[in-house]
Amino acid sequence: MLEGVTVLDLSRVLAGPYATQILADLGADVWKIERPGAGDETRAWGPPFVDDRSGYFLAVNRNKRSVAADLERADHRAAVRRAALAADVVVENFLPGTLERFGLDAASLRAEHPELIVCSITGFGQHGAEARRPGYDAVMQGHVGLMSVTGAEDGPPTKVGVAVVDVMTGAHAAAAILGALVARGLGRGGAHLDIALVDVGVAMLVNLAEAALLTGGAPARHGNAHPHIVPYQTFQARDGALVVAVGNDAQWSRLCAAIGVPEWAAVPEWSTNAGRVADRDRLVARLAERFATADRGRWLEALHAANVPAGGVRDLTEVLRDPTLTARGMIAHVADTHAPHAGDPLNSGAGNGLPLLALPWLIDGVRPAVRRPPPHLGEHSAEFFARFG
């Protein structure tokens, strides 16, 4: 889809690399510029490791080429600048103002290359009192209010288990870049895209943020429940937890029949979602008693047969063995000459080689291929400097 598009990746850690991996998966030629010696910080964020690459680094850097370049060196800086001026897209996540002294800031590059798309990813944006504050996901989850609505009702604010603000920022950055490429193709020139974690983090709160805007009140934590829908939460069966997600009144009626209490559907206070929310405590207590009387498998079989949204609470080893993922090609395997014996202990998919999660898109029924394993630091430096040095 993006064959022929060249991307210069000056980003590191997660949000930027996630964005450029999406572009690389879609066929773009991505040059990842890294500091000599250490490289992207995430190379060291382990274990686990495959040789000198951490699992963290492997997760977001496939289909790219790595160049070890020191921007403090005039010859390296000149080569990187030439590469930027030959590129279609530059992605960077330096603090605002940092790249100006290297002549690699958006204004300098676009003055010579107006068709260039520069995507700047920061914690707090390109301007304003907080622009030079670094943005890390854990800090941002607290700053934007995500932690305030995550966790048990009577427990402390809780961080989401994955760096979700970074991941969503990377996805938004990729979407913005794709939009800018379309606009450029329509003759509207390049663009400077300012993507901030703080903006994305607040936008992620969607209905909760809108509720706060409308009421002036801060949403409470509801643990694994939903603030506006009941029942929409986890329950404990006799042998494990399951999630029930009743999104409308018809599903509520079917749930009641499926778990053997059809008369509950006729209770006036519970016949509408608004009524169920108002009577949340009593209803949830009754449901909890009911689900505790049988094994999870029995309930899931009955709920699935009744077309009620429900599922088990699984750990990642269960998830990654799921035959649905294998059938859909969500776990890719790529040959890696540097780690030819990297295995797949979960037997999570067909094929040999390094296992990686694929891009979660099917395009005309085909998932974009993993063409290159995540690179070693500086693996493609000679090729880069031969071309741009």
C-alpha positions as CSV (number, residue, x, y, z in Angstrom):
1,M,0.0,0.0,0.0
2,L,2.9,2.4,0.8
3,E,5.5,0.9,-1.5
4,G,7.6,3.8,-2.8
5,V,7.1,5.9,0.3
6,T,10.3,6.7,2.2
7,V,10.2,7.4,6.0
8,L,13.0,8.7,8.1
9,D,12.4,7.6,11.7
10,L,14.1,9.8,14.3
11,S,11.9,8.5,17.1
12,R,12.5,6.0,19.9
13,V,10.8,4.1,22.7
14,L,7.1,3.4,21.8
15,A,4.7,6.0,20.3
16,G,7.0,7.0,17.4
17,P,8.3,3.5,16.6
18,Y,4.8,2.1,16.8
19,A,3.7,4.7,14.2
20,T,6.6,4.0,11.9
21,Q,6.1,0.2,12.2
22,I,2.5,0.6,10.9
23,L,3.9,2.5,7.9
24,A,6.6,-0.1,7.4
25,D,4.1,-2.9,7.6
26,L,2.1,-1.1,4.8
27,G,5.2,-1.2,2.6
28,A,7.1,2.0,3.4
29,D,10.9,2.0,3.3
30,V,11.7,3.1,6.9
31,W,15.2,4.1,8.0
32,K,15.5,4.1,11.8
33,I,18.2,6.5,13.0
34,E,19.7,5.4,16.4
35,R,22.4,6.6,18.7
36,P,25.7,4.7,18.2
37,G,26.5,2.5,21.1
38,A,23.2,2.4,22.9
39,G,20.5,2.8,20.2
40,D,16.9,3.0,21.0
41,E,16.4,2.8,24.8
42,T,14.0,-0.1,24.5
43,R,16.8,-2.3,23.2
44,A,17.8,-2.7,26.8
45,W,14.2,-2.9,28.3
46,G,14.2,-6.6,29.2
47,P,14.3,-9.5,29.7
48,P,13.3,-11.2,27.6
49,F,15.9,-10.8,25.0
50,V,16.8,-12.3,21.6
51,D,20.5,-11.6,21.4
52,D,20.9,-7.9,21.9
53,R,17.2,-7.0,21.2
54,S,14.6,-6.9,23.9
55,G,11.1,-8.2,23.5
56,Y,10.0,-4.6,23.9
57,F,12.1,-3.5,20.9
58,L,11.1,-6.5,18.8
59,A,7.4,-5.6,19.3
60,V,7.6,-2.3,17.5
61,N,10.6,-2.2,15.1
62,R,10.1,-4.9,12.4
63,N,10.3,-4.1,8.7
64,K,12.8,-1.2,9.4
65,R,16.5,-0.7,8.7
66,S,18.7,0.6,11.5
67,V,21.4,3.3,11.1
68,A,23.8,4.2,13.9
69,A,24.3,8.0,13.4
70,D,25.6,10.6,15.8
71,L,23.9,13.9,15.2
72,E,26.8,15.7,17.0
73,R,29.1,14.6,14.1
74,A,28.9,17.0,11.2
75,D,29.3,14.2,8.6
76,H,26.6,12.1,10.1
77,R,24.3,15.1,10.6
78,A,24.7,16.1,7.0
79,A,23.9,12.6,5.8
80,V,20.7,12.4,8.0
81,R,19.7,15.8,6.7
82,R,20.1,14.7,3.1
83,A,18.1,11.6,3.8
84,A,15.3,13.8,5.4
85,L,15.2,16.0,2.3
86,A,14.9,12.9,0.1
87,A,12.2,11.4,2.2
88,D,8.4,11.6,2.0
89,V,7.9,11.5,5.8
90,V,10.0,12.3,8.8
91,V,8.9,11.1,12.3
92,E,10.5,12.5,15.4
93,N,9.9,12.6,19.1
94,F,12.5,15.1,20.4
95,L,11.6,17.8,22.8
96,P,10.5,21.0,20.9
97,G,13.5,23.0,19.8
98,T,16.0,20.2,20.1
99,L,16.3,19.5,16.3
100,E,16.7,23.2,15.4
101,R,20.4,23.1,16.2
102,F,20.9,20.2,13.8
103,G,18.8,21.8,11.0
104,L,16.4,18.9,11.2
105,D,13.4,20.7,12.6
106,A,10.2,20.8,10.6
107,A,10.5,24.5,9.6
108,S,14.1,24.1,8.3
109,L,13.3,20.9,6.4
110,R,10.1,22.1,4.8
111,A,11.6,25.3,3.8
112,E,13.7,23.3,1.3
113,H,11.2,20.4,0.8
114,P,7.6,21.8,1.0
115,E,6.1,18.4,0.1
116,L,7.7,16.8,3.1
117,I,5.4,15.5,5.9
118,V,7.0,15.9,9.4
119,C,5.3,14.2,12.3
120,S,6.4,15.5,15.7
121,I,5.4,13.4,18.7
122,T,5.8,14.9,22.1
123,G,4.2,14.7,25.6
124,F,2.7,18.2,25.6
125,G,2.8,19.5,22.1
126,Q,5.0,22.0,20.2
127,H,4.0,25.1,22.1
128,G,3.0,26.3,25.5
129,A,4.3,26.3,29.1
130,E,4.6,22.5,29.3
131,A,6.0,21.9,25.8
132,R,9.5,21.0,27.1
133,R,8.2,18.5,29.7
134,P,9.1,14.9,28.8
135,G,6.1,12.7,28.3
136,Y,6.2,9.1,29.6
137,D,3.2,6.9,29.5
138,A,2.9,6.1,33.2
139,V,3.1,9.8,34.0
140,M,0.6,10.6,31.3
141,Q,-1.9,8.0,32.5
142,G,-2.1,9.9,35.8
143,H,-1.9,13.4,34.2
144,V,-4.9,12.9,31.8
145,G,-7.1,11.2,34.4
146,L,-7.0,7.7,33.0
147,M,-5.7,6.3,36.3
148,S,-8.5,8.1,38.2
149,V,-11.1,6.0,36.4
150,T,-9.1,2.7,36.5
151,G,-9.0,0.3,39.4
152,A,-11.4,-0.9,42.1
153,E,-14.0,1.4,43.4
154,D,-12.6,1.3,46.9
155,G,-8.9,0.9,45.8
156,P,-6.2,3.3,44.6
157,P,-6.0,4.8,41.1
158,T,-4.4,2.1,38.8
159,K,-2.3,2.2,35.7
160,V,-3.4,0.2,32.7
161,G,-1.2,-2.8,32.3
162,V,0.2,-1.8,28.9
163,A,1.5,1.7,27.8
164,V,-1.8,2.4,26.2
165,V,-1.4,6.2,25.8
166,D,1.8,5.6,23.9
167,V,0.3,2.9,21.7
168,M,-2.8,5.1,20.9
169,T,-0.6,8.0,20.2
170,G,1.4,5.9,17.7
171,A,-1.8,4.8,16.0
172,H,-3.1,8.4,15.8
173,A,0.2,9.5,14.4
174,A,0.1,6.9,11.7
175,A,-3.5,7.8,10.9
176,A,-2.5,11.5,10.6
177,I,0.5,10.6,8.4
178,L,-1.7,8.6,6.1
179,G,-4.2,11.5,5.9
180,A,-1.3,13.9,5.1
181,L,-0.1,11.5,2.3
182,V,-3.6,11.5,0.8
183,A,-3.8,15.3,1.0
184,R,-0.3,15.6,-0.6
185,G,-1.5,13.3,-3.4
186,L,-4.4,15.6,-4.0
187,G,-1.9,18.5,-4.6
188,R,-2.1,20.2,-1.1
189,G,1.6,19.9,-0.3
190,G,3.2,18.6,2.8
191,A,2.4,19.2,6.5
192,H,3.8,19.5,10.0
193,L,1.8,17.2,12.3
194,D,1.9,18.0,16.0
195,I,0.8,14.8,17.9
196,A,0.8,15.1,21.7
197,L,0.3,12.3,24.2
198,V,-1.7,14.7,26.4
199,D,-4.2,15.3,23.6
200,V,-4.5,11.6,22.8
201,G,-4.7,10.6,26.4
202,V,-7.7,13.0,27.0
203,A,-9.3,11.9,23.7
204,M,-9.1,8.3,24.8
205,L,-11.5,9.0,27.6
206,V,-14.3,9.6,25.1
207,N,-17.6,9.1,26.9
208,L,-16.2,9.7,30.4
209,A,-14.7,13.0,29.3
210,E,-18.0,14.0,27.7
211,A,-19.9,13.1,30.8
212,A,-17.5,15.3,32.8
213,L,-18.0,18.1,30.3
214,L,-21.8,17.8,30.6
215,T,-22.0,17.4,34.4
216,G,-19.0,19.2,35.8
217,G,-18.3,16.1,38.0
218,A,-15.4,13.7,37.9
219,P,-16.3,10.1,37.0
220,A,-15.7,7.5,39.7
221,R,-13.8,4.2,39.4
222,H,-16.0,1.2,38.8
223,G,-13.4,-1.6,38.8
224,N,-14.3,-4.0,36.0
225,A,-17.8,-2.6,35.7
226,H,-19.1,0.1,33.3
227,P,-20.2,3.5,34.6
228,H,-23.2,3.7,32.2
229,I,-24.2,0.1,31.4
230,V,-25.4,-2.7,33.7
231,P,-24.5,-5.6,33.7
232,Y,-21.2,-4.9,31.9
233,Q,-18.4,-6.4,34.1
234,T,-16.6,-9.4,35.4
235,F,-18.3,-12.1,37.5
236,Q,-16.7,-15.0,39.4
237,A,-17.9,-18.4,38.4
238,R,-17.1,-21.5,40.5
239,D,-13.8,-22.1,38.7
240,G,-12.8,-18.7,37.2
241,A,-13.8,-15.3,36.1
242,L,-15.9,-14.3,33.1
243,V,-17.0,-11.1,31.5
244,V,-20.6,-10.3,30.6
245,A,-21.3,-7.3,28.4
246,V,-25.0,-6.6,28.1
247,G,-25.4,-3.7,25.7
248,N,-29.1,-3.5,25.3
249,D,-32.4,-4.6,26.8
250,A,-32.9,-7.5,24.4
251,Q,-29.6,-8.9,25.5
252,W,-30.6,-8.5,29.1
253,S,-33.7,-10.6,28.5
254,R,-31.7,-13.3,26.7
255,L,-29.1,-13.3,29.6
256,C,-31.9,-13.9,32.1
257,A,-33.2,-16.9,30.2
258,A,-29.7,-18.3,29.6
259,I,-28.8,-18.3,33.3
260,G,-32.1,-19.8,34.3
261,V,-33.9,-16.8,35.8
262,P,-36.1,-15.6,33.0
263,E,-38.4,-13.8,35.5
264,W,-35.7,-11.2,36.1
265,A,-36.3,-9.8,32.7
266,A,-39.8,-8.8,33.8
267,V,-38.7,-7.0,37.0
268,P,-39.8,-3.3,36.3
269,E,-36.6,-1.8,37.8
270,W,-34.4,-4.0,35.6
271,S,-36.3,-3.8,32.3
272,T,-34.3,-0.8,31.0
273,N,-30.6,-0.1,31.2
274,A,-31.3,3.2,33.1
275,G,-33.2,1.2,35.7
276,R,-30.4,-1.4,36.0
277,V,-27.8,1.4,36.5
278,A,-30.0,3.0,39.2
279,D,-30.3,-0.4,40.9
280,R,-26.8,-1.5,40.2
281,D,-25.8,-2.8,43.6
282,R,-28.8,-5.0,44.2
283,L,-28.8,-6.4,40.6
284,V,-25.0,-7.1,40.5
285,A,-25.2,-8.9,43.9
286,R,-28.0,-11.2,42.6
287,L,-26.0,-11.9,39.4
288,A,-22.9,-12.6,41.4
289,E,-24.7,-15.2,43.5
290,R,-26.1,-16.8,40.4
291,F,-22.8,-17.0,38.5
292,A,-21.0,-18.5,41.5
293,T,-23.2,-21.6,41.4
294,A,-21.6,-23.2,38.3
295,D,-18.4,-23.4,36.3
296,R,-17.4,-20.8,33.8
297,G,-17.6,-23.1,30.9
298,R,-21.3,-23.9,31.5
299,W,-22.2,-20.2,31.7
300,L,-20.2,-19.3,28.6
301,E,-21.8,-22.1,26.6
302,A,-25.3,-20.9,27.6
303,L,-24.5,-17.2,27.0
304,H,-22.9,-17.8,23.6
305,A,-25.9,-20.0,22.6
306,A,-28.2,-17.1,23.6
307,N,-26.1,-14.6,21.6
308,V,-25.2,-12.7,24.8
309,P,-21.7,-11.0,24.6
310,A,-19.5,-12.9,27.1
311,G,-16.1,-14.3,27.4
312,G,-13.6,-15.8,29.8
313,V,-10.8,-13.8,31.5
314,R,-7.7,-15.3,30.0
315,D,-4.0,-14.8,30.5
316,L,-1.8,-14.1,27.5
317,T,-0.5,-17.6,27.2
318,E,-4.1,-18.7,26.6
319,V,-4.8,-15.9,24.2
320,L,-1.7,-16.5,22.1
321,R,-2.6,-20.1,21.7
322,D,-6.1,-19.2,20.4
323,P,-6.7,-20.9,17.0
324,T,-8.6,-17.9,15.9
325,L,-5.5,-15.8,16.0
326,T,-3.6,-18.5,14.0
327,A,-6.4,-18.7,11.5
328,R,-6.4,-15.0,11.0
329,G,-2.6,-14.7,10.7
330,M,-2.2,-12.4,13.7
331,I,1.0,-14.1,14.8
332,A,3.6,-13.8,12.1
333,H,6.9,-15.6,11.9
334,V,10.0,-14.1,10.2
335,A,13.3,-15.7,9.5
336,D,16.1,-14.0,11.4
337,T,19.6,-14.9,10.4
338,H,21.0,-13.4,13.6
339,A,18.7,-15.6,15.7
340,P,17.9,-18.7,13.6
341,H,16.9,-20.8,16.6
342,A,14.4,-18.2,18.1
343,G,11.5,-20.5,18.8
344,D,7.8,-20.2,19.5
345,P,7.3,-21.8,23.0
346,L,3.5,-21.2,22.8
347,N,3.2,-22.8,19.4
348,S,1.2,-19.7,18.6
349,G,1.2,-20.0,14.9
350,A,2.4,-22.0,11.9
351,G,5.8,-21.5,10.5
352,N,9.3,-21.2,11.9
353,G,11.3,-18.1,12.9
354,L,10.9,-15.2,15.3
355,P,7.2,-14.9,16.4
356,L,5.8,-11.3,16.2
357,L,2.3,-9.9,16.4
358,A,1.2,-8.8,12.9
359,L,-0.5,-5.6,11.9
360,P,-4.2,-5.9,13.0
361,W,-5.5,-5.1,9.5
362,L,-6.7,-7.3,6.7
363,I,-6.6,-5.6,3.3
364,D,-8.6,-7.4,0.7
365,G,-8.3,-10.4,3.0
366,V,-4.5,-10.2,3.2
367,R,-2.5,-9.2,6.2
368,P,0.6,-7.1,5.4
369,A,3.7,-9.2,5.5
370,V,6.6,-9.1,7.9
371,R,9.4,-8.6,5.4
372,R,12.3,-7.9,7.8
373,P,13.1,-8.9,11.4
374,P,13.6,-6.0,13.8
375,P,17.2,-4.8,13.0
376,H,20.3,-4.9,15.0
377,L,21.8,-1.6,16.0
378,G,23.5,-0.1,12.9
379,E,22.8,-3.1,10.8
380,H,22.2,-0.9,7.7
381,S,24.5,2.0,8.4
382,A,26.9,1.2,5.6
383,E,24.0,1.1,3.1
384,F,22.7,4.4,4.4
385,F,26.0,6.3,4.4
386,A,26.8,5.0,0.9
387,R,23.6,6.5,-0.3
388,F,23.4,9.7,1.7
389,G,26.9,10.3,3.1
